[in-house]
Amino acid sequence: MSREFYEVYRKSLEDPVGFWEREAARLYWREKWDKTYDDSNPPFYRWFVGGRTNIAYNALDVHVKSGRGNKAALIWATPYGEPRVLRYRDLYREVNRLSILLRSLGVGKGDRVAIYMPMIPEAMVAMLAVNRVGAVHSVVFSGFGAQALAERIKDAGAKLVITADGMRRRGKVTPLKPTVDEALDAVDGDVAVLMYRHVGAEVPMKKGRDLLWQEEISKIPPNAYAEPEWVEGEAPLFILYTSGTTGKPKGIVHLHGAYMVWIRYAFSHMTGAEREFRDDIVFFSTADIGWISGHHYGVHGPLLNGLTVLWYEDAPDYPHPGVWWEITDTYGVTHILFSPTALRLLMRYGEEWPLRYKLDTLMALYPTGEVLNEEAYHWMVKYLCRGRENCQVADVWGQTETACFVTAPGSMNLGGFRYKYGSVGLPYPTLRIAILNDEGKELPPGEKGHVAVKPPLPPAFLHTLWRDPERYVKSYWSTFPGYYLTGDIGYLDEEGYLYVLGRSDDVIKIAGHRLSTREVEDILTAHPAVAEAAVVGIPDPVRGEVLGIFIVPKMDAEITEEEVAQHIRKTLGPVAVIGRVVILNKLPKTRTGKVMRRVLRAYASGQPLGDLSTLEEQEALEELKKALVR
């Protein structure tokens, strides 16, 4: 890593408030803030108090007024017809029109709007229009069922749901509007529905409650203008609920000014747009907008920086396993973000698929959402970057709570990347990471412990939990007073690089020995016959926990349960006490490609499965049942 990066980081620690004050000044504020950072009521820290701004204005109006109106803002690719390209001018026009419609429905500053839509351009329009009128959006993943949707609508107190008639996935149509109807049956009070007709499905429309997007928008002139609501910097921007696999979902609250400032800065340095604005940057965000990655990588990050973002409507291997690489060549993708699980899915089909394409425009690959395993890293370097010096792999780390990545292997603006396998990089400016033992004592480099953060927190971090400040304090601040607890286990090396080994509840304790699921899965995927691996802890009356190992072999490869066990024991020795090895054709995953380890753990332990509304394929559960019976 360059000295320049370290120097910027060092100076940011000397004056963190001044650092973010200077970055905030690069955006448009209708009124400047009175106080940059308010820590008078810890841990409810606030940034840019008293200032007035609007994130949609900064994402759209600023670029249209500066002459970038004809630049592509969103490229929407689909296997079901013609792609669509929305220029900044197009997006600006549609957001203004929808903003006028929202106001006519009584939606204004501080009101909550639930967005339950597939990955279509209108979902981006909806998010930005809600931003523009000063309302608070709560985007709900379109794979969630009625119960999960109802919980989020009720908790947020949403007065409007924006949805579509249905969505497409692997050639099949899934209706969405009936799920909204079922959810609203469980919600008290009047909640309006605005539906975009996307797939042409026959769905019920309730008179007096439901409105059709196309009909209502047609009443608004194409060039109508909606003055932005100039909201306080510390006003809520959005609520995003954690998955809520057990217990009540947590409504993560991010504030308007803090989120905007952090996202613009972090994304600009990630892509290099800060140092040298490039019109050829095309950022392919594969993350669904129902997750935090879809918010910042798929919407606000690219648009605040005047860049082009690309969305794809379907699965990474549909209609064929090379579709992502085909899209890369077709549209000149320079940066691509994806989950390591999605990549491992594509690896199963073999390297011949990426080798069919040039991929010579790729500058950076960002695996995120879970830990990157070594085989996947080397596969990307060999078959995607192909030895080109201007193509980098950059494992990044962040959480729903942190709004965006907060560590990375450097910056394309500050000396480039220096990736260390297994590390998620260095902390970004003003972030003070500490590794704590169970007693809350800071540990030296190389020792594993709880990943925590010392205030002042950068503006990336959540402000509170929606309508539940006590839970916010208990969840993040009470375990180690004076430290924000991330819930991850990891360590720092001598150079300050962070290594995240997994969630604290994913650490398996076998007779007092700690093993991270990431460590064991890395060993398993190093076997030449293994494509994917998932490891969970299974309760054991003697040892506390033992290893539950789930394996997906590579295509045309065979491996036995005994071979798997021998491979693990050879590497880890007697500490690797194995309770079960299961060979599968597929692992249960969410529609965003994450392995549902809690489902594997529940099956192996005979516990309730919990919420399955995000499950990609029911067949994976059926196969798992049969395998565990054998």
C-alpha positions, -999 to +999 in steps of 0.1 A: +000+000+000+012+034-008+025+059+017-002+083+004-030+060+017-014+057+052-008+094+053-044+103+046-056+077+072-031+091+098-042+127+093-079+117+094-074+102+129-059+135+141-089+155+130-119+131+122-145+158+124-126+182+102-120+154+077-157+147+072-165+184+073-143+189+043-159+160+025-194+172+032-186+205+016-181+188-017-218+181-019-247+205-023-263+218+009-292+242+008-282+254+042-248+246+059-249+227+091-245+244+125-225+216+141-205+190+122-205+163+149-228+160+179-217+135+206-237+150+234-260+120+237-238+089+232-242+064+216-267+084+194-241+103+175-252+128+148-234+144+119-241+177+101-267+189+125-288+218+113-277+215+077-303+210+049-298+189+018-313+162-004-296+131-016-317+128-047-308+164-057-271+155-053-275+123-073-295+137-102-300+175-104-263+183-098-253+161-128-280+174-151-271+210-143-234+203-149-239+190-184-240+152-178-277+148-185-270+126-216-247+103-197-260+068-189-271+066-153-286+031-154-281+002-178-307-024-172-300-058-188-326-086-190-328-120-206-365-114-215-363-086-241-346-054-249-323-038-224-330-002-212-307+027-207-318+056-186-296+087-189-293+111-160-318+133-177-343+104-181-339+093-145-342+129-133-375+133-153-391+101-140-381+108-104-396+142-106-429+128-120-431+101-094-423+127-067-453+147-078-474+116-076-462+107-042-471+141-029-505+139-044-510+107-023-500+126+008-465+113+011-441+139+025-413+146+048-407+118+074-434+095+061-424+059+055-428+041+022-422+003+018-407-006-016-412-043-026-400-045-062-378-067-084-346-054-100-362-031-126-355+006-133-387+017-116-373+004-083-345+029-086-370+056-096-391+048-065-361+049-041-350+083-054-385+098-055-390+089-019-356+105-011-367+136-031-399+142-011-380+138+022-398+105+030-381+075+045-380+043+024-379+008+037-369-015+008-380-051+013-364-079-006-388-092-032-380-127-022-396-122+013-431-137+019-462-120+032-454-124+069-419-109+066-433-080+045-462-074+070-437-072+099-417-046+081-447-025+070-461-025+105-429-017+123-420+011+099-455+025+100-455+027+062-484+046+046-477+034+011-463+003-005-447+005-040-447-028-057-449-046-091-474-071-104-447-098-105-410-107-111-391-131-133-366-156-121-351-184-142-378-181-168-407-183-143-430-155-132-437-150-095-466-127-087-457-100-061-490-081-057-509-110-041-481-112-015-487-075-008-524-080-004-519-109+020-494-088+040-518-058+042-545-081+055-523-085+086-516-047+090-539-024+108-548+010+093-550+023+058-520+016+036-521+026-001-506+005-029-489+018-060-483-011-085-461-010-116-472-035-143-440-053-152-448-089-162-484-085-173-497-109-146-534-108-138-535-096-102-563-082-081-566-044-076-586-031-046-607-001-055-599+029-034-566+015-022-546+003-052-533+025-080-516+015-112-482+033-117-486+037-155-520+052-153-512+077-126-479+088-141-495+094-175-515+122-159-483+141-150-465+161-178-431+146-189-411+177-179-429+184-146-406+195-118-408+186-081-389+209-058-368+187-035-377+186+002-346+201+019-343+179+050-321+182+080-287+164+078-297+143+108-331+133+094-337+096+087-331+086+051-340+050+051-348+020+073-334-014+063-344-044+082-320-072+090-332-106+078-350-115+110-343-152+109-352-154+146-370-128+166-381-094+155-362-079+126-339-049+135-347-017+116-313-002+108-317+036+105-293+057+084-294+094+084-297+116+053-265+137+056-242+112+071-251+084+047-248+107+017-213+121+026-199+087+034-212+069+003-200+096-021-165+096-006-161+058-002-175+049-036-154+076-054-122+062-039-132+027-045-136+033-083-109+060-087-135+085-098-122+110-072-088+114-087-097+110-124-133+111-135-138+085-163-168+084-185-161+048-193-167+035-157-196+010-157-202-005-123-221-038-124-239-042-091-253-077-088-267-070-053-305-068-049-318-035-037-334-053-008-299-055+008-276-027+019-252-035-009-279-028-034-285+006-018-250+019-019-234+000-048-265-002-069-280+033-065-265+060-043-228+054-047-226+054-085-251+082-089-236+106-063-204+103-083-220+107-118-211+072-129-230+045-148-244+015-129-256-017-144-284-040-131-292-075-143-327-088-137-321-125-132-298-152-117-260-154-123-263-186-144-295-178-163-301-182-192-265-197-193-235-197-169-216-171-189-243-144-188-224-122-164-193-123-186-214-117-217-228-086-200-193-075-191-181-076-227-214-062-242-214-031-219-178-026-212-181-033-175-152-020-155-161-029-119-183-058-107-196-066-073-209-100-063-211-125-034-184-152-032-212-178-032-225-166-065-189-168-079-185-204-066-218-213-083-203-201-116-170-219-109-188-252-109-195-248-146-158-246-153-134-220-166-144-225-202-174-201-196-154-170-187-127-179-213-153-175-240-152-137-234-126-110-235-132-094-202-105-068-211-125-039-197-125-052-161-106-031-136-118-044-103-137-073-088-154-068-054-166-100-036-187-089-007-213-101+018-192-130+031-156-141+034-138-148+002-122-183+000-087-188-014-097-210-044-123-184-055-097-156-053-071-175-074-099-184-099-108-148-104-072-137-108-065-165-134-097-166-154-112-131-150-083-107-146-059-131-165-027-115-152-036-079-163-020-054-139-050-030-143-074-056-130-076-060-092-095-083-068-105-063-037-122-081-009-141-055+011-159-055+045-190-038+057-224-044+072-260-032+070-251-012+100-221+005+083-240+016+052-212+005+029-177-011+030-155+005+057-123-014+049-107-023+016-073-031+002-066+006-004-080+030-029-077+036-066-072+072-057-045+068-031-018+045-046-040+017-058-046-017-042-024-041-024-045-072-016-034-097+010-053-130+008-077-134+036-077-097+045-105-073+039-080-045+038-072-014+058-097+008+076-110+037+056-104+073+070-113+080+107-123+044+114-106+031+146-108-007+147-099-026+179-097-063+185-110-072+220-109-104+241-139-117+260-131-093+289-130-063+266-092-059+266-076-047+234-054-074+218-021-070+199-017-078+162-022-114+152-045-123+181-081-132+173-110-115+191-141-094+187-139-067+160-150-034+176-148+003+168-138+032+190-158+065+186-160+089+170-178+066+145-175+076+108-207+088+092-211+054+077-225+039+109-262+036+118-277+061+141-301+038+159-327+011+155-362+022+143-384+027+173-361+006+195-333+027+209-329+004+239-322-026+216-297-005+197-277+002+229-280-034+240-270-049+207-240-027+198-228-009+229-235-028+261-211-058+257-180-037+258-187-002+272-171+026+251-169+003+220-192-004+191-194-042+187-196-054+151-205-090+160-176-103+139-145-122+149-111-113+134-077-099+139-053-072+127-019-078+113+013-058+120+004-034+090-031-028+102-049-051+077-081-065+091-089-103+088-125-112+094-131-148+102-169-147+105-197-138+128-191-145+164-220-170+164-203-188+134-172-196+155-173-232+165-160-241+199-148-278+201-136-288+236-125-252+242-108-248+208-121-220+185-125-227+148-140-202+124-163-216+097-142-196+072-110-215+082-126-249+078-144-240+045-111-227+030-095-261+037-124-280+022-126-259-010-088-264-015-096-301-023-095-305-061-129-323-061-148-297-040-167-268-056-185-255-025-185-261+012-205-249+042-196-257+078-217-253+109-214-262+146-236-291+158-243-293+195-224-321+213-229-331+250-192-338+256-173-313+234-198-285+232-199-285+194-186-307+166-183-299+129-212-304+105-197-304+070-218-299+038-200-305+004-210-298-032-185-316-055-173-301-088-191-313-119-179-347-130-159-351-098-165-376-070-156-375-034-167-397-004-176-386+031-145-404+044-122-386+020-136-353+032-130-363+068-095-374+061-087-341+042-099-321+072-081-342+099-049-341+079-049-303+080-064-295+114-054-326+134-074-339+164-091-306+171-113-313+140-140-334+156-165-342+128-201-349+137-214-353+101-203-350+065-231-346+039-225-347+001-251-326-018-257-314-053-267-279-041-266-260-009-297-241+003-291-204-006-310-171-006-319-155-039-289-133-035-266-163-034-258-166+003-255-200+018-282-204+045-260-218+072-286-214+098-308-238+079-280-264+077-274-259+114-311-263+122-315-295+101-283-311+115-294-302+151-331-310+147-341-274+154-369-253+138-359-239+104-372-204+109-380-180+081-375-196+047-390-168+026-356-159+010-348-195-001-339-197-037-349-233-044-372-256-024-354-286-041-323-279-020-342-285+012-357-317-001-323-330-010-309-320+023-337-339+041-329-370+022-292-368+027-295-364+065-318-394+067-293-416+050 
